[in-house]
Every structure is written in structure tokens, then in C-alpha cells.
């Protein structure tokens, strides 16, 4: 979706350059392009019609302010409407909100009911949400599975709950889902849990018994939040599932899973409109911490190819060891040599932030487009290979690379499963980086930055 809209809007901006107003004559072409991009992104037709109508209403006759041309003004309008479409409308009489938070302002334990089809990622999302509540909200979390039809689901929740650092309440296949839920709620009260996350059973398709069961659970638990978990890659199917759950339950929020693998992106627009419930979280990776609060304004920017620099900065703060970075800076400043241990540490920090692909995804489209997927894949492989080579060295060799003569290189290459040429390539790249570090020490940082373009980065990934 992002690439389709970005490409089309970029062409419109170029074609409309120099015109002073957005008029009935030129807006029709722009809206037709946007409509096609949305439909190709698998946005539901009623949602497309409503979105286009709102954009048209705001765009017609709008004066272009300052240096903006009509195409750029339209991009601003589309960005604003995308954010409004995916965001939380807020209470009556208030402005729409970009981020919709969980409502936990109740007497503990706050019960959160997880609903959705089998395969949407409910169980994994339950654990990710537990991790989020523990880390961001400092809550004591208990999870329980009422999926008595798939014993593997109960075991899966136990495993991922342990990874999240939360507590798990046991259940068995022969029990009643409502009895399990009530027992878990009683346990949560007696053990002073702040939040109880209830993972419900799913089916491969919507059926009446499933809906009756989840209604009974909702009636017994009276949850403060009922979250609908949906696979962002389902496209139009996500809309049909959303309608069914919206009719069966008073949904308070939506969790979009597999958003990182969604090339079209229509689900984020469609599901919000169909359910009327705000998108509260988005699954961004398979890792236990791969869940982020959904920010409609920032996601709209990513859809339009503007990138998400805020998310990039947050990723740096979350995953980079700032103490280690400061220690490295102090080491270089004092004149100590930058060694292969330091080099490996920098590679590891980058991988923690989602690798090159994860970083590129958050950059504006103009910058991201310069790095093709094949280049990224090759660079990711190179990073893994370099890390393996460094780990095949002894601690002394990592501290003193000058010891690496022919026989040592052959041993290292054999240990890493690569050719000796790969070891030599790594050492060349390391030497280039070490040279740069020396220039930082001498106050030549600005000179180094100016020259980096001519070096092609570090001569590698």
C-alpha cells in the first residue's frame, strides 16, 4: 500500500507543480489515482468511497499556502484523513486522537478478553501484550487460555507467557471455558494481579458455537477491554471477520498482527471503519517485544512513504546499550584502539534494532528506495557472516588483529565455514572503520562525514 500510494502521489505532485489552486478539473484525476491505489491495497470498497468523499470535500478550492503546490497540499490532506480514518475518534465533542491507549482505570484485576480467528496470532499477541504491560505500565500480569479444543494452545500460552515474564494460570482440555475464566479471575484477585489476559478459542472460520462461547465469557468476566486480534494480511477477509465479531461483542479495540509482512496494508483502514473500535496495537515482528502501540498519524506517514523517524529513535533508545556506546566513545577519545570486539558489538546493536531491513523500513521512501531488497538481503547475510568470523577468533586475536597471519586466518575461516577471502574482506572493512575512529579522536569527525559518501559507507554493509 505504501509504495502504491507513494508512487501515485509523487507523479501527481510533479504534474500539478505550478498550479495555484486545487480545482474541480484537476482534483478528479488525483482522486482517481488515490482510489485505485486504495483498492489495490485491498481496502474495502465502502471505506474507499467514504475516504475519497472526505478528501474531495476538503481539497476542492483549497488555497495553496506559501511554497506548497497543489500536489503537496493534497498529500497533506490525504495524510490527515488517513490518520483520522485509522485513529481513535475520542469521546463525543473531543478531537480525534492519534494513539488509543488501554483503559485500566478499574479495581484490579483489569480483565482483557482476546478475540479472533484461529491463526490470527491471539496466543502470541496475548504474551506480547503481557510483556508490554509489564515493561511500559509496570503491571503484574496473569494469563489464562480458555481454548479447550486445542491442548497445544494451552501449552503454547504457557511457554510464551514465561518468555514475557508474566504469570500463567493452568487449564485443561476437559474443563468448561467459563469455569476456567472464573477460576483464573479468582486466582488473580487472591494473588493481587493487576491485569488478567484471557486467550480465547478460535476457529478456522466463524461459527455460531464460537460466538456463543465468547459471549458467555464476556458476560461472566465483564472485561474492561475486549480486543479483536486480526491478521493484517487477510485483506478483504479481515473485514468480514471484523463485522461478525463487531456484531457479537462490544469491541473496545483492535490489534493488527503481521503488519510487518503486509505489502498491501488495507486492513488497517478497513477494520477500523467496520468495527468502529480504534486500532490499539500492531504486531511488528515475531519477537516477544514485537508489539507497539498503534499511532495512526505515524502509520499514515509510513503509508505515504514519509517514514517513521520517531519509531526509529524509539528503537534506538529501546535496543541500543547506551552505556556501552558511551564506553566506546570514551575509549576512542582516550586513544585506545578500536578492536574487533567493538566492531562485533556495533553489528550486534544494529541487529537488535531489526537489522538493516528494520531500519530502512522506518526511513522516508526516497531514502529507502535507494536500497533494493536484494541489496538488503545480501547485507544482512554479510552481517551474520562477519559476526560468525569474529566469534571464531580467540579473545586475544579480537583485541590484537595484527596477530592474524595466514595460518590463523585459515583456522578462523574453517571455524566460521567461510573462505579465507571472507576473513580478509572483514579485516579490510574493520581497518576502514578503525581509521574513521582515529579521525574522530583527532577532531576530524566532520571531514570523515564529508568523505563517507565517496567511500561507499564502510566498503560493505
C-alpha positions as CSV (number, residue, x, y, z in Angstrom):
1,X,0.0,0.0,0.0
2,X,2.7,2.4,0.9
3,X,4.6,2.1,-2.3
4,X,1.5,2.2,-4.4
5,X,0.2,5.4,-2.9
6,X,3.6,7.0,-2.7
7,X,4.4,6.3,-6.4
8,X,1.0,7.7,-7.5
9,X,1.1,10.8,-5.3
10,X,4.7,11.6,-6.4
11,X,3.5,11.6,-10.0
12,X,0.6,13.9,-9.1
13,X,2.9,16.3,-7.3
14,X,5.1,16.6,-10.4
15,X,2.1,17.0,-12.8
16,X,0.5,19.7,-10.7
17,X,3.6,21.8,-10.0
18,X,3.0,25.5,-10.7
19,X,-0.8,25.5,-10.4
20,X,-2.2,27.9,-7.8
21,X,-5.4,26.0,-6.7
22,X,-6.8,22.6,-6.3
23,X,-9.9,22.8,-8.6
24,X,-12.7,20.5,-9.8
25,X,-10.8,20.0,-13.0
26,X,-7.5,18.7,-11.5
27,X,-8.8,17.1,-8.4
28,X,-10.7,14.3,-10.2
29,X,-7.5,12.9,-11.7
30,X,-5.8,12.9,-8.3
31,X,-8.8,11.2,-6.6
32,X,-9.0,8.6,-9.3
33,X,-5.3,7.7,-8.7
34,X,-5.8,7.5,-4.9
35,X,-9.0,5.4,-5.3
36,X,-7.1,2.9,-7.5
37,X,-4.2,2.7,-5.0
38,X,-6.6,2.1,-2.1
39,X,-8.5,-0.6,-4.0
40,X,-5.2,-2.3,-5.0
41,X,-4.2,-2.1,-1.3
42,X,-7.3,-4.3,-0.6
43,X,-9.3,-1.6,1.3
44,X,-13.0,-2.3,1.4
45,X,-15.0,-0.5,-1.2
46,X,-17.4,1.3,1.2
47,X,-14.3,2.6,3.1
48,X,-12.7,3.8,-0.1
49,X,-15.9,5.7,-1.2
50,X,-16.2,7.4,2.2
51,X,-12.5,8.3,2.3
52,X,-12.5,9.7,-1.2
53,X,-15.6,11.8,-0.4
54,X,-13.9,13.3,2.6
55,X,-10.7,14.1,0.8
56,X,-12.6,15.7,-2.1
57,X,-14.7,17.8,0.2
58,X,-11.6,19.2,1.9
59,X,-9.5,19.5,-1.3
60,X,-11.8,21.4,-3.6
61,X,-10.9,25.0,-3.9
62,X,-8.3,25.0,-1.1
63,X,-5.8,27.8,-1.4
64,X,-2.2,26.7,-1.6
65,X,-0.3,28.3,1.3
66,X,3.2,29.6,1.0
67,X,5.5,27.5,-1.2
68,X,3.2,24.4,-1.4
69,X,1.9,23.4,-4.7
70,X,-1.5,21.6,-5.2
71,X,0.0,18.2,-5.2
72,X,1.8,18.7,-1.9
73,X,-1.3,20.3,-0.4
74,X,-3.3,17.2,-1.4
75,X,-0.7,14.9,0.2
76,X,-1.2,16.9,3.4
77,X,-5.0,16.4,3.2
78,X,-4.6,12.7,2.4
79,X,-2.2,12.2,5.3
80,X,-4.6,13.9,7.7
81,X,-7.6,11.9,6.5
82,X,-5.6,8.6,6.7
83,X,-4.7,9.3,10.3
84,X,-8.4,10.2,11.1
85,X,-9.6,7.0,9.4
86,X,-7.3,4.8,11.4
87,X,-7.3,6.8,14.6
88,X,-9.5,7.0,17.7
89,X,-12.4,9.4,17.3
90,X,-12.3,10.1,21.1
91,X,-15.2,10.9,23.3
92,X,-18.1,13.0,21.9
93,X,-17.2,16.6,21.5
94,X,-13.4,16.0,21.6
95,X,-10.8,15.9,18.9
96,X,-9.6,12.6,17.4
97,X,-6.6,11.0,19.0
98,X,-3.6,9.6,17.1
99,X,-3.0,6.9,19.8
100,X,-5.7,4.9,21.6
101,X,-4.5,3.5,25.0
102,X,-5.8,0.7,27.1
103,X,-8.3,1.6,29.8
104,X,-7.0,0.1,33.0
105,X,-8.6,2.6,35.4
106,X,-10.6,-0.1,37.3
107,X,-10.4,-2.0,40.5
108,X,-7.7,-4.7,39.9
109,X,-7.6,-7.1,38.2
110,X,-8.5,-5.4,34.9
111,X,-9.7,-8.2,32.6
112,X,-8.7,-8.1,28.9
113,X,-10.5,-10.5,26.6
114,X,-8.7,-11.5,23.4
115,X,-10.9,-12.4,20.5
116,X,-10.3,-13.5,16.9
117,X,-10.0,-16.4,14.5
118,X,-7.5,-19.3,14.8
119,X,-4.2,-18.4,13.1
120,X,-4.7,-14.6,13.7
121,X,-2.0,-14.7,16.4
122,X,-4.1,-14.4,19.5
123,X,-1.9,-16.5,21.8
124,X,1.4,-14.9,20.7
125,X,-0.3,-11.4,20.9
126,X,-1.5,-12.2,24.5
127,X,2.1,-12.8,25.6
128,X,3.4,-9.7,23.7
129,X,0.7,-7.6,25.4
130,X,1.7,-9.1,28.8
131,X,5.3,-8.0,28.1
132,X,4.1,-4.6,27.0
133,X,2.1,-4.1,30.2
134,X,5.0,-5.3,32.4
135,X,7.6,-3.1,30.8
136,X,5.6,0.0,29.9
137,X,2.8,0.1,32.5
138,X,4.7,-1.8,35.4
139,X,1.7,-4.2,35.8
140,X,1.6,-7.6,37.4
141,X,0.1,-9.8,34.7
142,X,-1.7,-13.2,34.7
143,X,-2.6,-15.0,31.5
144,X,-5.0,-17.9,31.0
145,X,-6.1,-19.9,28.0
146,X,-9.8,-21.0,27.5
147,X,-9.0,-22.8,24.3
148,X,-10.0,-26.3,25.4
149,X,-10.2,-27.6,21.9
150,X,-6.5,-27.4,21.2
151,X,-4.3,-28.6,24.1
152,X,-1.3,-27.3,22.2
153,X,-2.7,-23.8,22.5
154,X,-2.7,-24.0,26.3
155,X,0.9,-25.2,26.3
156,X,1.9,-22.5,23.8
157,X,0.5,-19.8,26.0
158,X,2.4,-21.3,29.0
159,X,5.7,-21.1,27.0
160,X,5.3,-17.6,25.6
161,X,4.0,-16.3,28.9
162,X,7.2,-17.4,30.6
163,X,9.2,-15.6,27.8
164,X,7.2,-12.4,28.5
165,X,7.9,-12.6,32.3
166,X,4.2,-12.9,33.3
167,X,2.4,-15.5,35.4
168,X,0.3,-18.2,33.8
169,X,-2.9,-19.9,35.1
170,X,-3.2,-23.6,34.1
171,X,-6.2,-25.0,32.3
172,X,-7.1,-28.4,30.8
173,X,-9.0,-29.6,27.7
174,X,-11.8,-31.2,29.7
175,X,-12.8,-28.0,31.5
176,X,-15.5,-25.5,30.7
177,X,-14.2,-22.2,29.3
178,X,-16.3,-20.2,31.6
179,X,-15.3,-22.2,34.6
180,X,-11.6,-21.7,33.6
181,X,-12.1,-18.0,33.3
182,X,-13.8,-17.6,36.6
183,X,-11.2,-19.7,38.4
184,X,-8.4,-17.5,36.8
185,X,-10.2,-14.3,37.8
186,X,-10.5,-15.6,41.4
187,X,-6.8,-16.5,41.4
188,X,-5.9,-13.1,40.0
189,X,-7.8,-11.4,42.9
190,X,-6.3,-13.5,45.6
191,X,-2.7,-13.0,44.3
192,X,-3.1,-9.3,43.6
193,X,-2.6,-9.4,39.8
194,X,-3.2,-6.0,38.1
195,X,-4.3,-7.5,34.8
196,X,-5.8,-10.8,33.6
197,X,-5.3,-11.6,30.0
198,X,-7.8,-14.2,28.7
199,X,-6.8,-16.0,25.5
200,X,-10.0,-17.4,23.9
201,X,-10.6,-20.3,21.4
202,X,-10.6,-19.6,17.7
203,X,-11.8,-21.4,14.7
204,X,-10.7,-21.6,11.1
205,X,-13.9,-19.8,10.2
206,X,-16.7,-18.0,12.0
207,X,-19.4,-20.3,13.5
208,X,-22.2,-19.9,16.0
209,X,-20.8,-22.1,18.8
210,X,-17.7,-20.0,18.9
211,X,-19.7,-16.8,19.1
212,X,-22.0,-18.1,21.8
213,X,-18.9,-19.2,23.8
214,X,-17.2,-15.9,23.6
215,X,-20.4,-14.1,24.5
216,X,-20.7,-16.3,27.6
217,X,-17.1,-15.5,28.6
218,X,-17.7,-11.8,28.1
219,X,-20.9,-11.9,30.3
220,X,-19.0,-13.9,33.0
221,X,-15.9,-11.7,33.1
222,X,-17.2,-8.3,32.3
223,X,-13.8,-7.3,30.7
224,X,-12.7,-3.7,30.7
225,X,-11.2,-4.3,27.3
226,X,-12.3,-6.7,24.5
227,X,-9.6,-6.7,21.9
228,X,-10.2,-8.1,18.4
229,X,-7.0,-9.7,17.0
230,X,-6.9,-9.8,13.2
231,X,-4.2,-10.8,10.7
232,X,-3.3,-7.7,8.7
233,X,-2.5,-9.8,5.6
234,X,-6.1,-11.1,5.3
235,X,-7.3,-8.1,3.3
236,X,-11.0,-8.3,2.5
237,X,-11.4,-11.4,4.7
238,X,-10.4,-9.3,7.6
239,X,-13.4,-7.0,7.0
240,X,-15.8,-9.9,7.0
241,X,-14.4,-11.4,10.2
242,X,-14.4,-7.9,11.8
243,X,-18.1,-7.5,11.0
244,X,-19.0,-10.8,12.7
245,X,-17.1,-10.0,15.9
246,X,-18.4,-6.5,16.0
247,X,-22.0,-7.8,15.9
248,X,-21.3,-10.4,18.6
249,X,-19.2,-8.4,21.0
250,X,-18.8,-4.8,22.3
251,X,-15.2,-4.4,21.0
252,X,-13.1,-1.8,22.6
253,X,-10.0,-2.1,20.4
254,X,-8.2,-3.9,17.5
255,X,-4.8,-5.5,17.4
256,X,-3.3,-5.9,13.9
257,X,-0.9,-8.7,13.7
258,X,1.7,-9.4,11.0
259,X,1.7,-5.7,10.0
260,X,5.4,-6.1,9.1
261,X,4.6,-8.7,6.4
262,X,1.6,-6.8,4.9
263,X,2.5,-5.5,1.5
264,X,-0.9,-4.0,0.7
265,X,-2.0,-2.5,4.1
266,X,-5.7,-2.2,3.5
267,X,-6.7,-4.0,6.7
268,X,-5.7,-1.0,8.9
269,X,-8.2,1.2,7.1
270,X,-11.0,-1.2,6.7
271,X,-11.1,-2.9,10.1
272,X,-11.1,0.5,12.0
273,X,-14.1,1.7,9.9
274,X,-16.1,-1.6,10.1
275,X,-15.8,-2.2,13.8
276,X,-15.8,1.4,15.0
277,X,-13.1,0.3,17.5
278,X,-9.7,2.0,17.5
279,X,-6.6,0.2,16.5
280,X,-4.7,0.0,19.7
281,X,-1.7,-2.2,18.9
282,X,0.2,-3.5,15.9
283,X,2.4,-6.6,15.7
284,X,5.7,-5.6,14.1
285,X,7.8,-8.8,14.4
286,X,7.7,-12.3,15.7
287,X,9.8,-11.4,18.8
288,X,8.1,-11.3,22.2
289,X,8.7,-7.5,22.2
290,X,7.4,-7.1,18.7
291,X,4.2,-5.2,19.7
292,X,3.9,-1.5,19.6
293,X,1.1,1.0,20.4
294,X,-0.6,1.9,17.1
295,X,-0.1,5.6,16.3
296,X,-2.4,6.5,13.4
297,X,-0.6,9.6,12.4
298,X,2.8,7.9,12.3
299,X,1.4,4.9,10.4
300,X,-0.3,7.3,7.9
301,X,3.2,8.8,7.3
302,X,4.6,5.4,6.6
303,X,1.8,4.6,4.2
304,X,2.6,7.8,2.3
305,X,6.3,7.0,2.2
306,X,7.3,9.6,4.8
307,X,8.9,7.0,7.0
308,X,8.7,6.9,10.8
309,X,11.7,8.6,12.3
310,X,10.1,8.7,15.7
311,X,9.9,4.9,15.7
312,X,13.5,4.7,14.6
313,X,14.6,6.9,17.5
314,X,12.4,4.8,19.9
315,X,14.0,1.7,18.5
316,X,17.5,3.1,19.2
317,X,16.6,4.0,22.8
318,X,15.0,0.7,23.4
319,X,17.5,-1.6,21.9
320,X,20.9,0.2,21.9
321,X,23.0,-0.2,25.1
322,X,23.7,3.5,25.7
323,X,26.2,2.7,28.5
324,X,28.2,0.5,26.1
325,X,28.0,3.2,23.4
326,X,29.3,5.8,25.9
327,X,32.0,3.5,27.0
328,X,33.1,3.0,23.4
329,X,33.1,6.8,22.8
330,X,35.3,7.3,25.9
331,X,37.6,4.5,24.8
332,X,38.1,6.1,21.3
333,X,38.5,9.6,22.8
334,X,41.2,8.4,25.2
335,X,43.2,7.0,22.3
336,X,42.6,3.3,22.9
337,X,42.4,1.2,19.8
338,X,39.1,0.3,18.3
339,X,39.2,-3.6,18.2
340,X,37.2,-6.4,16.7
341,X,35.2,-6.9,19.9
342,X,34.0,-3.3,19.5
343,X,33.2,-4.0,15.8
344,X,31.1,-7.1,16.7
345,X,29.3,-5.1,19.4
346,X,28.3,-2.5,16.8
347,X,27.0,-5.2,14.4
348,X,25.0,-6.7,17.3
349,X,23.4,-3.4,18.2
350,X,22.2,-3.0,14.6
351,X,20.7,-6.5,14.6
352,X,18.8,-5.7,17.9
353,X,17.1,-2.8,16.1
354,X,15.7,-5.2,13.5
355,X,18.6,-5.4,11.1
356,X,19.1,-3.2,8.1
357,X,15.5,-4.1,6.8
358,X,14.0,-2.9,10.1
359,X,16.0,0.4,9.9
360,X,15.3,1.0,6.2
361,X,11.5,0.4,6.8
362,X,11.4,3.5,9.1
363,X,13.2,5.8,6.6
364,X,11.3,8.1,4.1
365,X,10.6,6.3,0.8
366,X,13.1,8.5,-1.1
367,X,15.9,7.1,1.0
368,X,14.6,3.6,1.4
369,X,14.2,3.3,-2.4
370,X,17.9,3.6,-2.8
371,X,18.4,0.2,-1.1
372,X,16.8,-2.6,-3.0
373,X,15.5,-5.8,-1.2
374,X,18.2,-7.9,-2.9
375,X,20.9,-5.5,-1.5
376,X,19.3,-5.6,1.9
377,X,19.2,-9.4,2.0
378,X,22.8,-9.6,0.9
379,X,23.9,-7.0,3.5
380,X,22.0,-9.0,6.2
381,X,23.8,-12.2,5.2
382,X,27.1,-10.3,5.3
383,X,26.5,-9.0,8.8
384,X,25.7,-12.6,10.0
385,X,28.8,-13.9,8.3
386,X,31.1,-11.2,9.8
387,X,29.7,-11.9,13.2
388,X,30.5,-15.6,12.8
389,X,34.0,-14.8,11.6
390,X,34.7,-12.6,14.7
391,X,33.3,-15.2,17.0
392,X,35.7,-17.8,15.5
393,X,38.7,-15.7,16.8
394,X,40.3,-16.0,20.2
395,X,39.9,-13.1,22.6
396,X,43.5,-12.2,22.0
397,X,43.0,-12.1,18.3
398,X,40.0,-9.9,18.6
399,X,41.9,-7.4,20.8
400,X,45.0,-7.5,18.5
401,X,44.0,-8.0,14.9
402,X,47.6,-7.6,13.8
403,X,48.2,-11.1,15.0
404,X,46.1,-12.5,12.2
405,X,48.6,-14.0,9.8
406,X,47.9,-16.7,7.1
407,X,47.7,-19.7,9.4
408,X,45.4,-18.1,11.9
409,X,43.2,-16.8,9.0
410,X,42.8,-20.4,7.7
411,X,41.8,-21.6,11.1
412,X,39.3,-18.8,11.6
413,X,37.8,-19.4,8.1
414,X,37.4,-23.1,8.8
415,X,35.7,-22.4,12.1
416,X,33.3,-19.9,10.6
417,X,32.6,-22.1,7.5
418,X,33.8,-19.4,5.0
419,X,36.7,-18.9,2.6
420,X,39.9,-17.1,3.7
421,X,39.0,-14.2,1.3
422,X,35.9,-13.5,3.5
423,X,38.2,-13.1,6.5
424,X,40.4,-10.7,4.6
425,X,37.4,-8.7,3.5
426,X,36.2,-8.4,7.0
427,X,39.6,-7.2,8.2
428,X,39.7,-4.6,5.4
429,X,36.3,-3.3,6.4
430,X,37.4,-3.3,10.0
431,X,40.5,-1.3,9.2
432,X,38.4,1.3,7.3
433,X,36.2,1.7,10.4
434,X,39.2,1.9,12.7
435,X,40.7,4.6,10.6
436,X,37.5,6.6,10.9
437,X,37.5,6.1,14.7
438,X,41.0,7.5,14.8
439,X,39.9,10.6,12.9
440,X,37.1,11.1,15.5
441,X,39.7,11.2,18.2
442,X,41.7,13.8,16.3
443,X,38.7,16.1,15.8
444,X,38.3,15.2,12.2
445,X,34.7,13.9,12.5
446,X,33.3,16.5,10.0
447,X,35.9,15.7,7.5
448,X,35.2,12.0,7.9
449,X,31.5,12.6,7.4
450,X,32.1,14.5,4.2
451,X,34.3,11.8,2.8
452,X,32.0,8.9,3.6
453,X,29.9,9.3,0.5
454,X,33.0,8.7,-1.6
455,X,33.9,5.5,0.3
456,X,30.5,3.8,-0.2
457,X,29.8,3.6,3.5
458,X,32.3,1.2,5.2
459,X,33.1,-0.6,1.9
460,X,30.5,-3.1,2.8
461,X,27.1,-3.3,4.5
